[in-house]
Amino acid sequence: MPLSHFSDLLTVSQLNIRVRDILEKNIGQIWLMAEISNFSQPSSGHWYFTLKDERTQVRCTMFRNNNRHIFFKVQNGLQVLVRACVSLYEPRGEYQLIVESMEPAGEGILRQKFEQLKKKLAAEGLFAEKYKKPLPDSVKQLGVITSISGAALFDILKVLQHRDPSLPVVIYPTKVQGEYAPSQIVKALSIANRRAECDLVILARGGGSLEDLSCFNDERVARAIFDSDLPIVSAIGHETDVSIADLVADLRASTPSAAAERVTRDRRDIIQKLGSHQQRMAMAMDYYFSKLRQRFVHLSHCIEQQHPQLELERQKMQLIHFKISMEKIIQAKLKGLIHQEAHLKKNVLRRAPQIQIYQYQKQIQEEFHQLKAAMERKIHHYVQRFAVVSSRLETVSPLATLARGYSVTCFSSGSMLKKIEQVQIGDELNTRLQGGWIKSQVLEIKKN
């Protein structure tokens, strides 16, 4: 039969490629638990081995970029849990597993359970940031849930002794490993929330294997942390260890020591801040008192400038100047009238009309009396105004207090005596009392 009749004729290579594609697409990634045999580790760095059970086996390859993350000893006879992809080794036409990760069988099961629980709780929102409670700015009392004999408690107390030795600590002892650890941790969380005596709680344990830390991957512990009213800081294992409790907690610290540092204040920082606050307060007080002193000086100057006695003196001087001005005006007017009268008399005598002389005399007398009356009214008006102003000023004048038994003392220069510090032995003083002045000399000074 001619080859042209076989339109779908394949080569072995093409067949193997098709089978490989079918295996990879239809089966994909799997988890497998089995025993290692025929383990080899050539210079290329890749691992080649067989995974088997009681009846069958399958060839496996684990490439160097994946097996470099394995930190336990791989050897024949070891039970392991692997994550792998099904494929086909084309040159020999043998199907095989390309292993991506490997764990000892015990830890492998725990890891699988961890991933399943992690996926479940994430779907319920227990890891969501919106549910994370904020930590208080200042912790007045700290709670610690851990083993009473563990290294984690020692590390926390050591940091507290160095940073904030006055911080009170309440320890809620519990097992942190083993079958009964989850229930005890849940109970300790319940007690801490019921007492409500702490501002936040550190849940801590030192490092260990995945199995050692399995109590922190327990669903009961995760839900107790999520339901806690107190903020929870997790500090479990080493920095590379991540537990379900870490994911649910309000804050995850890499180690117990790091947790203690995170939630406490360094006393040196506190002392430095107090010193800074004290300095700022001192500067503010200096500025405030400086402003008060400036204000006091300004007001004192204003009071001196607006003293009632000064105002009376100014009014008095104005009246004196007005009186002098009015006298000059009257004298000038009278002088003019006298001159006019003399001129008229001269003309009258020259012309000798008796009637005109009489009329001019009468006109002059009337104008003189009118001018005199106007000047008297003007003077009377200013005298009354002076009396009113004097009366008003007298009501606010310190001299008005003299009638009540007080006195006002001045230096001989006229400046007011306000403070005892202004006086020296031998100074001459003038004391104003009701009815007069007393002149005295300072013989002795006594301060309160």
C-alpha positions as a LaTeX table, in Angstrom:
\begin{tabular}{lrrr}
\hline
Residue & $x$ (\AA) & $y$ (\AA) & $z$ (\AA) \\
\hline
Met1 & 0.00 & 0.00 & 0.00 \\
Pro2 & 1.50 & 3.39 & $-1.01$ \\
Leu3 & 2.44 & 5.78 & 1.79 \\
Ser4 & 0.24 & 8.46 & 0.22 \\
His5 & $-2.81$ & 6.59 & 1.51 \\
Phe6 & $-1.76$ & 7.33 & 5.15 \\
Ser7 & $-2.53$ & 11.03 & 5.58 \\
Asp8 & $-2.13$ & 10.85 & 9.38 \\
Leu9 & 1.10 & 8.92 & 9.39 \\
Leu10 & 3.30 & 9.86 & 12.42 \\
Thr11 & 6.90 & 9.45 & 13.30 \\
Val12 & 7.87 & 8.13 & 16.73 \\
Ser13 & 9.02 & 11.61 & 17.74 \\
Gln14 & 5.68 & 13.10 & 16.70 \\
Leu15 & 3.86 & 10.41 & 18.64 \\
Asn16 & 5.87 & 11.04 & 21.77 \\
Ile17 & 5.26 & 14.77 & 21.48 \\
Arg18 & 1.50 & 14.20 & 21.20 \\
Val19 & 1.50 & 11.87 & 24.19 \\
Arg20 & 3.53 & 14.36 & 26.21 \\
Asp21 & 1.08 & 17.16 & 25.41 \\
Ile22 & $-1.86$ & 14.97 & 26.39 \\
Leu23 & $-0.26$ & 14.06 & 29.71 \\
Glu24 & 0.72 & 17.60 & 30.60 \\
Lys25 & $-2.60$ & 19.17 & 29.61 \\
Asn26 & $-5.02$ & 16.55 & 30.89 \\
Ile27 & $-3.33$ & 15.54 & 34.13 \\
Gly28 & $-1.18$ & 18.56 & 34.97 \\
Gln29 & 0.10 & 19.14 & 38.50 \\
Ile30 & $-0.39$ & 16.46 & 41.17 \\
Trp31 & 0.52 & 15.67 & 44.78 \\
Leu32 & 2.06 & 12.24 & 45.34 \\
Met33 & 3.27 & 10.36 & 48.43 \\
Ala34 & 5.76 & 7.57 & 47.81 \\
Glu35 & 9.15 & 6.08 & 48.69 \\
Ile36 & 12.39 & 7.20 & 47.02 \\
Ser37 & 14.61 & 4.60 & 45.29 \\
Asn38 & 17.41 & 4.66 & 42.70 \\
Phe39 & 18.37 & 8.16 & 43.83 \\
Ser40 & 21.26 & 9.73 & 41.86 \\
Gln41 & 22.83 & 13.17 & 41.98 \\
Pro42 & 25.17 & 13.72 & 38.99 \\
Ser43 & 27.50 & 16.69 & 38.54 \\
Ser44 & 24.85 & 18.58 & 36.55 \\
Gly45 & 23.05 & 19.22 & 39.85 \\
His46 & 19.79 & 17.65 & 38.69 \\
Trp47 & 18.29 & 14.79 & 40.70 \\
Tyr48 & 17.08 & 11.56 & 39.18 \\
Phe49 & 15.16 & 8.97 & 41.21 \\
Thr50 & 12.20 & 6.64 & 41.25 \\
Leu51 & 9.07 & 6.98 & 43.36 \\
Lys52 & 7.43 & 3.68 & 44.23 \\
Asp53 & 4.82 & 1.99 & 46.37 \\
Glu54 & 4.25 & $-1.71$ & 47.05 \\
Arg55 & 3.36 & $-2.56$ & 43.42 \\
Thr56 & 4.47 & 0.13 & 40.95 \\
Gln57 & 7.00 & 2.84 & 40.32 \\
Val58 & 7.55 & 5.97 & 38.19 \\
Arg59 & 10.73 & 7.73 & 37.08 \\
Cys60 & 11.24 & 11.30 & 38.39 \\
Thr61 & 13.45 & 14.27 & 37.65 \\
Met62 & 13.99 & 17.28 & 39.91 \\
Phe63 & 15.95 & 20.08 & 38.30 \\
Arg64 & 18.68 & 22.01 & 40.07 \\
Asn65 & 16.74 & 25.29 & 40.42 \\
Asn66 & 14.07 & 23.41 & 42.41 \\
Asn67 & 16.16 & 20.98 & 44.48 \\
Arg68 & 18.41 & 23.74 & 45.83 \\
His69 & 15.53 & 24.68 & 48.15 \\
Ile70 & 15.59 & 21.23 & 49.82 \\
Phe71 & 17.28 & 21.37 & 53.23 \\
Phe72 & 16.82 & 17.79 & 54.44 \\
Lys73 & 18.84 & 14.74 & 53.45 \\
Val74 & 17.31 & 12.91 & 50.48 \\
Gln75 & 18.12 & 9.20 & 50.34 \\
Asn76 & 16.69 & 5.87 & 49.22 \\
Gly77 & 13.87 & 4.53 & 51.37 \\
Leu78 & 12.71 & 8.01 & 52.47 \\
Gln79 & 8.95 & 8.57 & 52.37 \\
Val80 & 8.24 & 11.95 & 50.76 \\
Leu81 & 5.36 & 14.14 & 49.63 \\
Val82 & 6.03 & 15.73 & 46.25 \\
Arg83 & 4.31 & 18.23 & 44.00 \\
Ala84 & 4.97 & 17.31 & 40.38 \\
Cys85 & 3.80 & 17.61 & 36.79 \\
Val86 & 3.24 & 14.51 & 34.61 \\
Ser87 & 5.29 & 14.55 & 31.41 \\
Leu88 & 7.00 & 12.24 & 28.88 \\
Tyr89 & 10.71 & 11.67 & 28.34 \\
Glu90 & 10.66 & 11.68 & 24.54 \\
Pro91 & 13.98 & 9.94 & 23.71 \\
Arg92 & 12.86 & 6.72 & 25.43 \\
Gly93 & 9.13 & 7.19 & 25.22 \\
Glu94 & 8.77 & 6.83 & 28.98 \\
Tyr95 & 6.39 & 8.97 & 31.00 \\
Gln96 & 7.91 & 10.64 & 34.07 \\
Leu97 & 7.28 & 13.18 & 36.82 \\
Ile98 & 8.94 & 16.59 & 36.87 \\
Val99 & 9.12 & 17.22 & 40.64 \\
Glu100 & 8.78 & 20.87 & 41.73 \\
Ser101 & 8.80 & 20.52 & 45.54 \\
Met102 & 9.51 & 17.78 & 48.06 \\
Glu103 & 9.00 & 17.36 & 51.80 \\
Pro104 & 9.36 & 14.45 & 54.21 \\
Ala105 & 6.05 & 12.61 & 54.32 \\
Gly106 & 5.11 & 13.79 & 57.85 \\
Glu107 & 5.81 & 17.45 & 57.12 \\
Gly108 & 4.36 & 17.05 & 53.69 \\
Ile109 & 0.97 & 16.14 & 55.10 \\
Leu110 & 1.16 & 19.07 & 57.49 \\
Arg111 & 2.10 & 21.36 & 54.63 \\
Gln112 & $-0.84$ & 20.11 & 52.60 \\
Lys113 & $-3.20$ & 20.70 & 55.52 \\
Phe114 & $-1.64$ & 24.14 & 56.01 \\
Glu115 & $-2.34$ & 25.10 & 52.40 \\
Gln116 & $-5.90$ & 23.81 & 52.59 \\
Leu117 & $-6.66$ & 25.73 & 55.80 \\
Lys118 & $-4.94$ & 28.83 & 54.47 \\
Lys119 & $-7.11$ & 28.75 & 51.36 \\
Lys120 & $-10.28$ & 28.23 & 53.43 \\
Leu121 & $-9.63$ & 31.05 & 55.91 \\
Ala122 & $-8.50$ & 33.43 & 53.19 \\
Ala123 & $-11.81$ & 32.85 & 51.41 \\
Glu124 & $-13.63$ & 33.74 & 54.65 \\
Gly125 & $-11.65$ & 36.99 & 54.97 \\
Leu126 & $-9.72$ & 36.18 & 58.16 \\
Phe127 & $-6.51$ & 37.54 & 56.65 \\
Ala128 & $-8.04$ & 40.77 & 55.28 \\
Glu129 & $-6.33$ & 44.02 & 56.27 \\
Lys130 & $-9.66$ & 45.71 & 57.01 \\
Tyr131 & $-10.08$ & 43.45 & 60.06 \\
Lys132 & $-6.63$ & 44.18 & 61.49 \\
Lys133 & $-6.87$ & 46.10 & 64.78 \\
Pro134 & $-4.47$ & 49.04 & 65.20 \\
Leu135 & $-1.85$ & 48.81 & 67.93 \\
Pro136 & $-2.05$ & 51.40 & 70.73 \\
Asp137 & 0.45 & 54.26 & 70.58 \\
Ser138 & 1.46 & 53.68 & 74.19 \\
Val139 & 1.30 & 50.29 & 75.92 \\
Lys140 & 0.58 & 50.62 & 79.65 \\
Gln141 & 0.46 & 46.85 & 80.33 \\
Leu142 & 1.62 & 44.04 & 78.04 \\
Gly143 & 0.28 & 40.49 & 77.85 \\
Val144 & 2.40 & 37.52 & 76.70 \\
Ile145 & 0.99 & 34.11 & 75.76 \\
Thr146 & 3.79 & 31.53 & 75.60 \\
Ser147 & 5.48 & 28.71 & 77.46 \\
Ile148 & 6.67 & 29.74 & 80.91 \\
Ser149 & 9.93 & 27.85 & 80.36 \\
Gly150 & 10.56 & 28.69 & 76.71 \\
Ala151 & 13.29 & 30.80 & 75.16 \\
Ala152 & 10.67 & 33.11 & 73.64 \\
Leu153 & 9.65 & 34.47 & 77.05 \\
Phe154 & 13.29 & 35.00 & 78.02 \\
Asp155 & 13.96 & 36.93 & 74.80 \\
Ile156 & 10.92 & 39.17 & 75.32 \\
Leu157 & 11.76 & 39.97 & 78.94 \\
Lys158 & 15.37 & 40.69 & 78.01 \\
Val159 & 14.30 & 43.29 & 75.44 \\
Leu160 & 11.80 & 44.85 & 77.87 \\
Gln161 & 14.47 & 45.12 & 80.58 \\
His162 & 16.67 & 47.04 & 78.18 \\
Arg163 & 14.06 & 49.27 & 76.52 \\
Asp164 & 11.25 & 49.82 & 79.03 \\
Pro165 & 11.92 & 48.15 & 82.40 \\
Ser166 & 8.95 & 49.88 & 84.07 \\
Leu167 & 6.37 & 48.30 & 81.72 \\
Pro168 & 4.14 & 45.80 & 83.60 \\
Val169 & 3.90 & 42.36 & 81.94 \\
Val170 & 1.15 & 39.76 & 82.45 \\
Ile171 & 2.11 & 36.21 & 81.40 \\
Tyr172 & $-0.59$ & 33.76 & 80.33 \\
Pro173 & 1.28 & 30.41 & 80.41 \\
Thr174 & 0.40 & 27.74 & 77.88 \\
Lys175 & 1.88 & 24.83 & 75.97 \\
Val176 & 3.18 & 25.83 & 72.56 \\
Gln177 & 3.80 & 22.34 & 71.17 \\
Gly178 & 1.97 & 19.05 & 71.19 \\
Glu179 & $-1.55$ & 17.69 & 71.06 \\
Tyr180 & $-2.98$ & 19.87 & 73.84 \\
Ala181 & $-1.30$ & 23.12 & 72.80 \\
Pro182 & $-4.12$ & 24.47 & 70.54 \\
Ser183 & $-6.81$ & 24.21 & 73.23 \\
Gln184 & $-4.52$ & 25.81 & 75.84 \\
Ile185 & $-3.65$ & 28.69 & 73.51 \\
Val186 & $-7.36$ & 29.30 & 72.84 \\
Lys187 & $-8.02$ & 29.28 & 76.59 \\
Ala188 & $-5.19$ & 31.75 & 77.26 \\
Leu189 & $-6.58$ & 34.11 & 74.60 \\
Ser190 & $-10.02$ & 33.86 & 76.20 \\
Ile191 & $-8.64$ & 34.68 & 79.66 \\
Ala192 & $-6.70$ & 37.68 & 78.35 \\
Asn193 & $-9.81$ & 39.09 & 76.65 \\
Arg194 & $-12.06$ & 38.42 & 79.64 \\
Arg195 & $-9.73$ & 40.15 & 82.09 \\
Ala196 & $-9.04$ & 43.02 & 79.66 \\
Glu197 & $-6.06$ & 44.05 & 81.78 \\
Cys198 & $-3.59$ & 44.51 & 78.92 \\
Asp199 & $-3.45$ & 46.88 & 75.96 \\
Leu200 & $-2.23$ & 44.16 & 73.59 \\
Val201 & $-0.98$ & 40.56 & 73.65 \\
Ile202 & 2.12 & 38.93 & 72.14 \\
Leu203 & 1.62 & 35.29 & 71.07 \\
Ala204 & 5.14 & 33.86 & 70.96 \\
Arg205 & 7.18 & 30.72 & 70.43 \\
Gly206 & 10.77 & 30.00 & 69.44 \\
Gly207 & 11.83 & 28.28 & 66.24 \\
Gly208 & 11.10 & 24.67 & 65.33 \\
Ser209 & 10.06 & 22.29 & 62.60 \\
Leu210 & 6.73 & 22.48 & 60.81 \\
Glu211 & 5.46 & 19.76 & 63.10 \\
Asp212 & 6.68 & 21.65 & 66.20 \\
Leu213 & 4.79 & 24.75 & 65.06 \\
Ser214 & 1.67 & 22.88 & 63.97 \\
Cys215 & $-0.42$ & 24.14 & 66.92 \\
Phe216 & $-0.22$ & 27.64 & 65.39 \\
Asn217 & $-1.68$ & 26.24 & 62.17 \\
Asp218 & $-4.77$ & 25.01 & 64.03 \\
Glu219 & $-8.12$ & 26.42 & 62.92 \\
Arg220 & $-9.29$ & 26.90 & 66.53 \\
Val221 & $-6.29$ & 29.10 & 67.31 \\
Ala222 & $-6.79$ & 31.10 & 64.11 \\
Arg223 & $-10.43$ & 31.85 & 64.91 \\
Ala224 & $-9.63$ & 32.74 & 68.54 \\
Ile225 & $-7.07$ & 35.30 & 67.31 \\
Phe226 & $-9.55$ & 36.72 & 64.80 \\
Asp227 & $-12.29$ & 37.01 & 67.48 \\
Ser228 & $-9.99$ & 38.67 & 70.03 \\
Asp229 & $-10.94$ & 42.17 & 71.16 \\
Leu230 & $-7.32$ & 42.81 & 72.11 \\
Pro231 & $-4.74$ & 43.44 & 69.38 \\
Ile232 & $-2.60$ & 40.32 & 68.85 \\
Val233 & 1.05 & 40.42 & 67.77 \\
Ser234 & 2.35 & 37.05 & 66.58 \\
Ala235 & 6.02 & 36.14 & 67.06 \\
Ile236 & 6.28 & 32.47 & 66.10 \\
Gly237 & 9.47 & 30.70 & 65.07 \\
His238 & 12.07 & 32.33 & 62.90 \\
Glu239 & 11.64 & 34.94 & 60.20 \\
Thr240 & 11.24 & 32.27 & 57.50 \\
Asp241 & 8.48 & 30.48 & 59.44 \\
Val242 & 5.00 & 31.68 & 58.50 \\
Ser243 & 2.02 & 30.18 & 60.31 \\
Ile244 & $-1.74$ & 30.58 & 60.03 \\
Ala245 & $-1.61$ & 32.50 & 63.33 \\
Asp246 & 0.82 & 34.98 & 61.72 \\
Leu247 & $-1.59$ & 35.59 & 58.87 \\
Val248 & $-4.60$ & 36.18 & 61.15 \\
Ala249 & $-2.79$ & 38.29 & 63.79 \\
Asp250 & $-3.03$ & 42.07 & 63.70 \\
Leu251 & 0.75 & 42.29 & 63.33 \\
Arg252 & 3.41 & 39.68 & 62.60 \\
Ala253 & 6.89 & 40.05 & 64.08 \\
Ser254 & 9.77 & 37.99 & 62.74 \\
Thr255 & 10.91 & 36.88 & 66.23 \\
Pro256 & 9.80 & 37.28 & 69.87 \\
Ser257 & 12.56 & 39.85 & 70.39 \\
Ala258 & 11.36 & 41.84 & 67.38 \\
Ala259 & 7.81 & 41.77 & 68.77 \\
Ala260 & 8.97 & 43.20 & 72.10 \\
Glu261 & 10.87 & 45.97 & 70.32 \\
Arg262 & 7.86 & 46.78 & 68.15 \\
Val263 & 5.36 & 47.28 & 70.98 \\
Thr264 & 7.57 & 49.10 & 73.52 \\
Arg265 & 9.14 & 52.52 & 73.76 \\
Asp266 & 12.87 & 52.95 & 74.24 \\
Arg267 & 13.40 & 54.85 & 77.50 \\
Arg268 & 16.24 & 56.77 & 75.88 \\
Asp269 & 13.83 & 58.05 & 73.25 \\
Ile270 & 11.36 & 58.99 & 75.99 \\
Ile271 & 14.02 & 60.93 & 77.91 \\
Gln272 & 15.11 & 62.68 & 74.72 \\
Lys273 & 11.53 & 63.62 & 73.84 \\
Leu274 & 10.89 & 64.92 & 77.37 \\
Gly275 & 14.02 & 67.05 & 77.15 \\
Ser276 & 12.90 & 68.42 & 73.80 \\
His277 & 9.42 & 69.19 & 75.13 \\
Gln278 & 10.92 & 70.91 & 78.18 \\
Gln279 & 13.15 & 73.05 & 75.99 \\
Arg280 & 10.24 & 74.08 & 73.75 \\
Met281 & 8.11 & 74.93 & 76.80 \\
Ala282 & 10.91 & 77.07 & 78.26 \\
Met283 & 11.27 & 78.95 & 74.96 \\
Ala284 & 7.51 & 79.46 & 74.78 \\
Met285 & 7.39 & 80.78 & 78.36 \\
Asp286 & 10.30 & 83.18 & 77.68 \\
Tyr287 & 8.53 & 84.47 & 74.59 \\
Tyr288 & 5.23 & 84.83 & 76.47 \\
Phe289 & 6.78 & 86.77 & 79.38 \\
Ser290 & 8.72 & 88.95 & 76.94 \\
Lys291 & 5.45 & 89.89 & 75.25 \\
Leu292 & 3.87 & 90.59 & 78.65 \\
Arg293 & 6.77 & 92.87 & 79.61 \\
Gln294 & 6.47 & 94.77 & 76.33 \\
Arg295 & 2.73 & 95.12 & 76.85 \\
Phe296 & 3.24 & 96.35 & 80.42 \\
Val297 & 5.76 & 99.00 & 79.34 \\
His298 & 3.43 & 100.17 & 76.56 \\
Leu299 & 0.43 & 100.43 & 78.88 \\
Ser300 & 2.48 & 102.25 & 81.52 \\
His301 & 3.56 & 104.79 & 78.92 \\
Cys302 & $-0.03$ & 105.24 & 77.73 \\
Ile303 & $-1.27$ & 105.77 & 81.31 \\
Glu304 & 1.40 & 108.38 & 81.95 \\
Gln305 & 0.53 & 110.19 & 78.71 \\
Gln306 & $-3.20$ & 110.14 & 79.51 \\
His307 & $-2.92$ & 111.12 & 83.20 \\
Pro308 & $-5.88$ & 113.36 & 84.25 \\
Gln309 & $-3.53$ & 115.97 & 85.74 \\
Leu310 & $-1.81$ & 116.35 & 82.37 \\
Glu311 & $-5.15$ & 116.79 & 80.63 \\
Leu312 & $-6.18$ & 119.48 & 83.15 \\
Glu313 & $-2.92$ & 121.30 & 82.56 \\
Arg314 & $-3.45$ & 121.19 & 78.80 \\
Gln315 & $-7.01$ & 122.56 & 79.14 \\
Lys316 & $-5.78$ & 125.27 & 81.50 \\
Met317 & $-3.09$ & 126.36 & 79.05 \\
Gln318 & $-5.64$ & 126.47 & 76.24 \\
Leu319 & $-7.90$ & 128.77 & 78.30 \\
Ile320 & $-4.98$ & 131.03 & 79.18 \\
His321 & $-3.97$ & 131.31 & 75.52 \\
Phe322 & $-7.59$ & 131.97 & 74.58 \\
Lys323 & $-7.91$ & 134.68 & 77.23 \\
Ile324 & $-4.73$ & 136.37 & 76.04 \\
Ser325 & $-5.91$ & 136.17 & 72.44 \\
Met326 & $-9.30$ & 137.65 & 73.34 \\
Glu327 & $-7.70$ & 140.47 & 75.33 \\
Lys328 & $-5.49$ & 141.29 & 72.36 \\
Ile329 & $-8.50$ & 141.29 & 70.05 \\
Ile330 & $-10.49$ & 143.55 & 72.41 \\
Gln331 & $-7.57$ & 145.91 & 72.86 \\
Ala332 & $-7.03$ & 146.07 & 69.12 \\
Lys333 & $-10.75$ & 146.70 & 68.56 \\
Leu334 & $-10.88$ & 149.40 & 71.25 \\
Lys335 & $-7.76$ & 150.99 & 69.87 \\
Gly336 & $-9.38$ & 151.06 & 66.47 \\
Leu337 & $-12.58$ & 152.54 & 67.88 \\
Ile338 & $-10.64$ & 155.20 & 69.82 \\
His339 & $-8.71$ & 156.05 & 66.71 \\
Gln340 & $-11.96$ & 156.20 & 64.75 \\
Glu341 & $-13.54$ & 158.39 & 67.47 \\
Ala342 & $-10.63$ & 160.78 & 67.42 \\
His343 & $-10.83$ & 160.96 & 63.65 \\
Leu344 & $-14.55$ & 161.62 & 63.79 \\
Lys345 & $-14.15$ & 164.27 & 66.47 \\
Lys346 & $-11.55$ & 165.98 & 64.34 \\
Asn347 & $-13.88$ & 165.99 & 61.37 \\
Val348 & $-16.79$ & 167.14 & 63.53 \\
Leu349 & $-14.81$ & 169.95 & 65.06 \\
Arg350 & $-13.73$ & 170.95 & 61.63 \\
Arg351 & $-17.29$ & 170.88 & 60.29 \\
Ala352 & $-19.05$ & 171.59 & 63.67 \\
Pro353 & $-22.28$ & 169.73 & 62.94 \\
Gln354 & $-23.67$ & 169.12 & 66.45 \\
Ile355 & $-26.23$ & 166.56 & 65.36 \\
Gln356 & $-23.70$ & 164.37 & 63.55 \\
Ile357 & $-21.42$ & 164.39 & 66.58 \\
Tyr358 & $-24.19$ & 163.12 & 68.80 \\
Gln359 & $-25.13$ & 160.36 & 66.32 \\
Tyr360 & $-21.57$ & 159.17 & 65.94 \\
Gln361 & $-21.07$ & 159.11 & 69.70 \\
Lys362 & $-24.22$ & 157.06 & 70.10 \\
Gln363 & $-23.16$ & 154.61 & 67.35 \\
Ile364 & $-19.74$ & 154.20 & 68.90 \\
Gln365 & $-21.22$ & 153.52 & 72.33 \\
Glu366 & $-23.64$ & 150.91 & 70.91 \\
Glu367 & $-20.92$ & 149.12 & 68.98 \\
Phe368 & $-18.70$ & 149.17 & 72.06 \\
His369 & $-21.41$ & 147.65 & 74.27 \\
Gln370 & $-22.24$ & 145.00 & 71.62 \\
Leu371 & $-18.61$ & 144.02 & 71.27 \\
Lys372 & $-18.17$ & 143.92 & 75.03 \\
Ala373 & $-21.29$ & 141.74 & 75.47 \\
Ala374 & $-20.14$ & 139.34 & 72.72 \\
Met375 & $-16.73$ & 139.02 & 74.28 \\
Glu376 & $-18.24$ & 138.36 & 77.71 \\
Arg377 & $-20.51$ & 135.65 & 76.28 \\
Lys378 & $-17.56$ & 134.02 & 74.53 \\
Ile379 & $-15.47$ & 134.09 & 77.70 \\
His380 & $-18.40$ & 132.75 & 79.75 \\
His381 & $-18.85$ & 129.88 & 77.23 \\
Tyr382 & $-15.21$ & 128.84 & 77.51 \\
Val383 & $-15.26$ & 129.17 & 81.30 \\
Gln384 & $-18.28$ & 126.83 & 81.44 \\
Arg385 & $-16.58$ & 124.38 & 79.05 \\
Phe386 & $-13.46$ & 124.43 & 81.21 \\
Ala387 & $-15.57$ & 123.74 & 84.30 \\
Val388 & $-17.26$ & 120.73 & 82.62 \\
Val389 & $-13.97$ & 119.28 & 81.41 \\
Ser390 & $-12.38$ & 119.87 & 84.81 \\
Ser391 & $-15.32$ & 118.15 & 86.52 \\
Arg392 & $-15.05$ & 115.09 & 84.24 \\
Leu393 & $-11.32$ & 114.83 & 84.66 \\
Glu394 & $-11.65$ & 115.29 & 88.39 \\
Thr395 & $-13.85$ & 112.15 & 88.60 \\
Val396 & $-11.08$ & 110.01 & 87.11 \\
Ser397 & $-8.17$ & 111.90 & 88.63 \\
Pro398 & $-6.13$ & 110.11 & 91.28 \\
Leu399 & $-6.42$ & 113.41 & 93.21 \\
Ala400 & $-10.06$ & 112.56 & 93.85 \\
Thr401 & $-8.90$ & 109.67 & 95.97 \\
Leu402 & $-7.08$ & 112.07 & 98.27 \\
Ala403 & $-10.38$ & 112.87 & 99.94 \\
Arg404 & $-10.63$ & 109.22 & 100.99 \\
Gly405 & $-7.33$ & 109.31 & 102.86 \\
Tyr406 & $-4.93$ & 108.32 & 100.08 \\
Ser407 & $-1.83$ & 110.24 & 99.02 \\
Val408 & 0.36 & 110.58 & 95.92 \\
Thr409 & 4.15 & 110.77 & 96.25 \\
Cys410 & 6.48 & 112.22 & 93.63 \\
Phe411 & 10.16 & 112.93 & 93.37 \\
Ser412 & 11.31 & 116.54 & 93.46 \\
Ser413 & 11.66 & 116.24 & 89.66 \\
Gly414 & 7.92 & 115.65 & 89.40 \\
Ser415 & 8.02 & 111.98 & 88.33 \\
Met416 & 5.66 & 109.60 & 90.13 \\
Leu417 & 6.96 & 107.20 & 92.80 \\
Lys418 & 5.59 & 103.70 & 91.92 \\
Lys419 & 7.93 & 101.09 & 93.44 \\
Ile420 & 10.11 & 100.97 & 96.54 \\
Glu421 & 13.07 & 100.08 & 94.30 \\
Gln422 & 13.00 & 103.68 & 92.87 \\
Val423 & 13.89 & 105.28 & 96.23 \\
Gln424 & 17.34 & 105.82 & 97.71 \\
Ile425 & 18.44 & 107.18 & 101.09 \\
Gly426 & 18.53 & 110.97 & 100.97 \\
Asp427 & 15.98 & 111.43 & 98.15 \\
Glu428 & 13.63 & 114.38 & 98.56 \\
Leu429 & 9.96 & 113.51 & 98.09 \\
Asn430 & 6.76 & 115.54 & 97.71 \\
Thr431 & 3.58 & 113.91 & 99.05 \\
Arg432 & 0.21 & 115.26 & 97.92 \\
Leu433 & $-2.62$ & 115.01 & 100.49 \\
Gln434 & $-6.05$ & 116.52 & 100.59 \\
Gly435 & $-5.49$ & 120.18 & 101.24 \\
Gly436 & $-1.79$ & 120.47 & 100.48 \\
Trp437 & 1.69 & 119.05 & 100.05 \\
Ile438 & 4.28 & 117.56 & 102.41 \\
Lys439 & 7.97 & 117.76 & 101.53 \\
Ser440 & 10.13 & 115.00 & 103.07 \\
Gln441 & 13.55 & 113.34 & 102.88 \\
Val442 & 14.17 & 109.54 & 102.86 \\
Leu443 & 16.03 & 108.41 & 105.99 \\
Glu444 & 15.34 & 104.67 & 105.93 \\
Ile445 & 14.00 & 102.11 & 103.41 \\
Lys446 & 12.16 & 98.93 & 104.44 \\
Lys447 & 10.90 & 96.37 & 101.89 \\
Asn448 & 8.09 & 93.84 & 102.44 \\
\hline
\end{tabular}
